Amino acid sequence: MPDGLHGPNVITAGEAVLLLVAVAGGEAVHLARRHEPLEQGCDAVPDHYLTGGDSGREAVQRRYDLEALREPNWERTTMCGREWDGRR
């Protein structure tokens, strides 16, 4: 990750790296695991949050490592089985 840029919002619990994800329109935060190597994972942040011209998206583009956010490393459901961010 380039110096000074943020990556995905993750926490480490023991040896597990978990992504903090929003469900229920952002009213709740859940955890998603890294996907197994043979499965197709999803990115930490859907592309529609990273592209466009409004000031919030421009701030994300300046402050975050977009390549790290787009890596397909994460399960499509949370640890408790909920779909997150409209993913199917």
C-alpha positions as CSV (number, residue, x, y, z in Angstrom):
1,M,0.0,0.0,0.0
2,P,1.4,3.4,-0.9
3,D,2.6,5.4,2.1
4,G,-0.1,7.5,3.8
5,L,-3.0,5.8,2.1
6,H,-5.7,3.8,3.9
7,G,-6.5,0.2,3.0
8,P,-9.7,-1.7,3.8
9,N,-11.1,-1.4,7.3
10,V,-9.9,-4.7,8.9
11,I,-9.3,-6.0,12.3
12,T,-7.1,-9.0,13.4
13,A,-8.5,-11.6,15.8
14,G,-5.9,-14.2,16.6
15,E,-4.7,-15.3,13.1
16,A,-7.9,-14.2,11.3
17,V,-8.1,-11.0,9.3
18,L,-11.7,-9.7,9.2
19,L,-13.2,-6.9,7.2
20,L,-15.6,-4.5,8.9
21,V,-18.7,-4.3,6.6
22,A,-21.9,-2.3,6.8
23,V,-25.3,-4.1,6.6
24,A,-28.9,-2.7,7.0
25,G,-28.0,0.5,5.1
26,G,-25.0,1.2,7.3
27,E,-27.0,0.9,10.6
28,A,-25.0,-2.1,11.7
29,V,-21.4,-3.2,11.3
30,H,-20.6,-6.9,10.8
31,L,-17.5,-8.9,10.0
32,A,-16.6,-10.8,6.8
33,R,-13.9,-13.4,6.5
34,R,-11.2,-13.6,3.8
35,H,-12.5,-16.0,1.2
36,E,-10.9,-19.4,0.6
37,P,-8.2,-19.4,-2.1
38,L,-10.3,-21.5,-4.5
39,E,-13.5,-19.3,-4.2
40,Q,-14.1,-16.0,-6.0
41,G,-14.2,-13.3,-3.3
42,C,-15.4,-9.8,-3.6
43,D,-13.8,-6.4,-3.1
44,A,-13.9,-4.5,0.1
45,V,-15.7,-1.5,-1.5
46,P,-18.0,-1.7,-4.5
47,D,-16.8,0.3,-7.5
48,H,-19.7,2.7,-7.4
49,Y,-18.3,4.1,-4.1
50,L,-14.9,4.7,-5.7
51,T,-15.9,6.4,-9.0
52,G,-17.8,9.5,-9.9
53,G,-17.3,13.2,-9.3
54,D,-18.8,14.2,-6.0
55,S,-16.6,15.5,-3.2
56,G,-16.9,12.3,-1.0
57,R,-15.7,10.1,-3.8
58,E,-12.9,12.4,-4.7
59,A,-11.8,12.3,-1.0
60,V,-11.8,8.5,-1.1
61,Q,-9.7,8.5,-4.3
62,R,-7.2,10.8,-2.6
63,R,-7.0,9.1,0.7
64,Y,-7.4,5.4,0.0
65,D,-5.3,2.7,-1.8
66,L,-7.9,2.0,-4.4
67,E,-6.0,-1.1,-5.6
68,A,-6.2,-2.6,-2.1
69,L,-9.9,-1.8,-1.8
70,R,-10.6,-3.6,-5.1
71,E,-8.8,-6.8,-4.3
72,P,-11.3,-9.7,-4.3
73,N,-10.3,-11.0,-0.9
74,W,-13.5,-11.2,1.0
75,E,-16.5,-13.5,1.6
76,R,-19.8,-12.3,0.0
77,T,-21.6,-12.8,3.3
78,T,-20.8,-11.8,6.9
79,M,-19.8,-14.3,9.5
80,C,-23.4,-14.6,10.6
81,G,-24.6,-15.2,7.0
82,R,-25.9,-11.7,6.0
83,E,-25.3,-10.3,2.6
84,W,-23.5,-7.1,2.9
85,D,-23.8,-4.0,0.8
86,G,-26.3,-5.5,-1.6
87,R,-24.0,-8.3,-2.8
88,R,-25.3,-11.5,-4.2
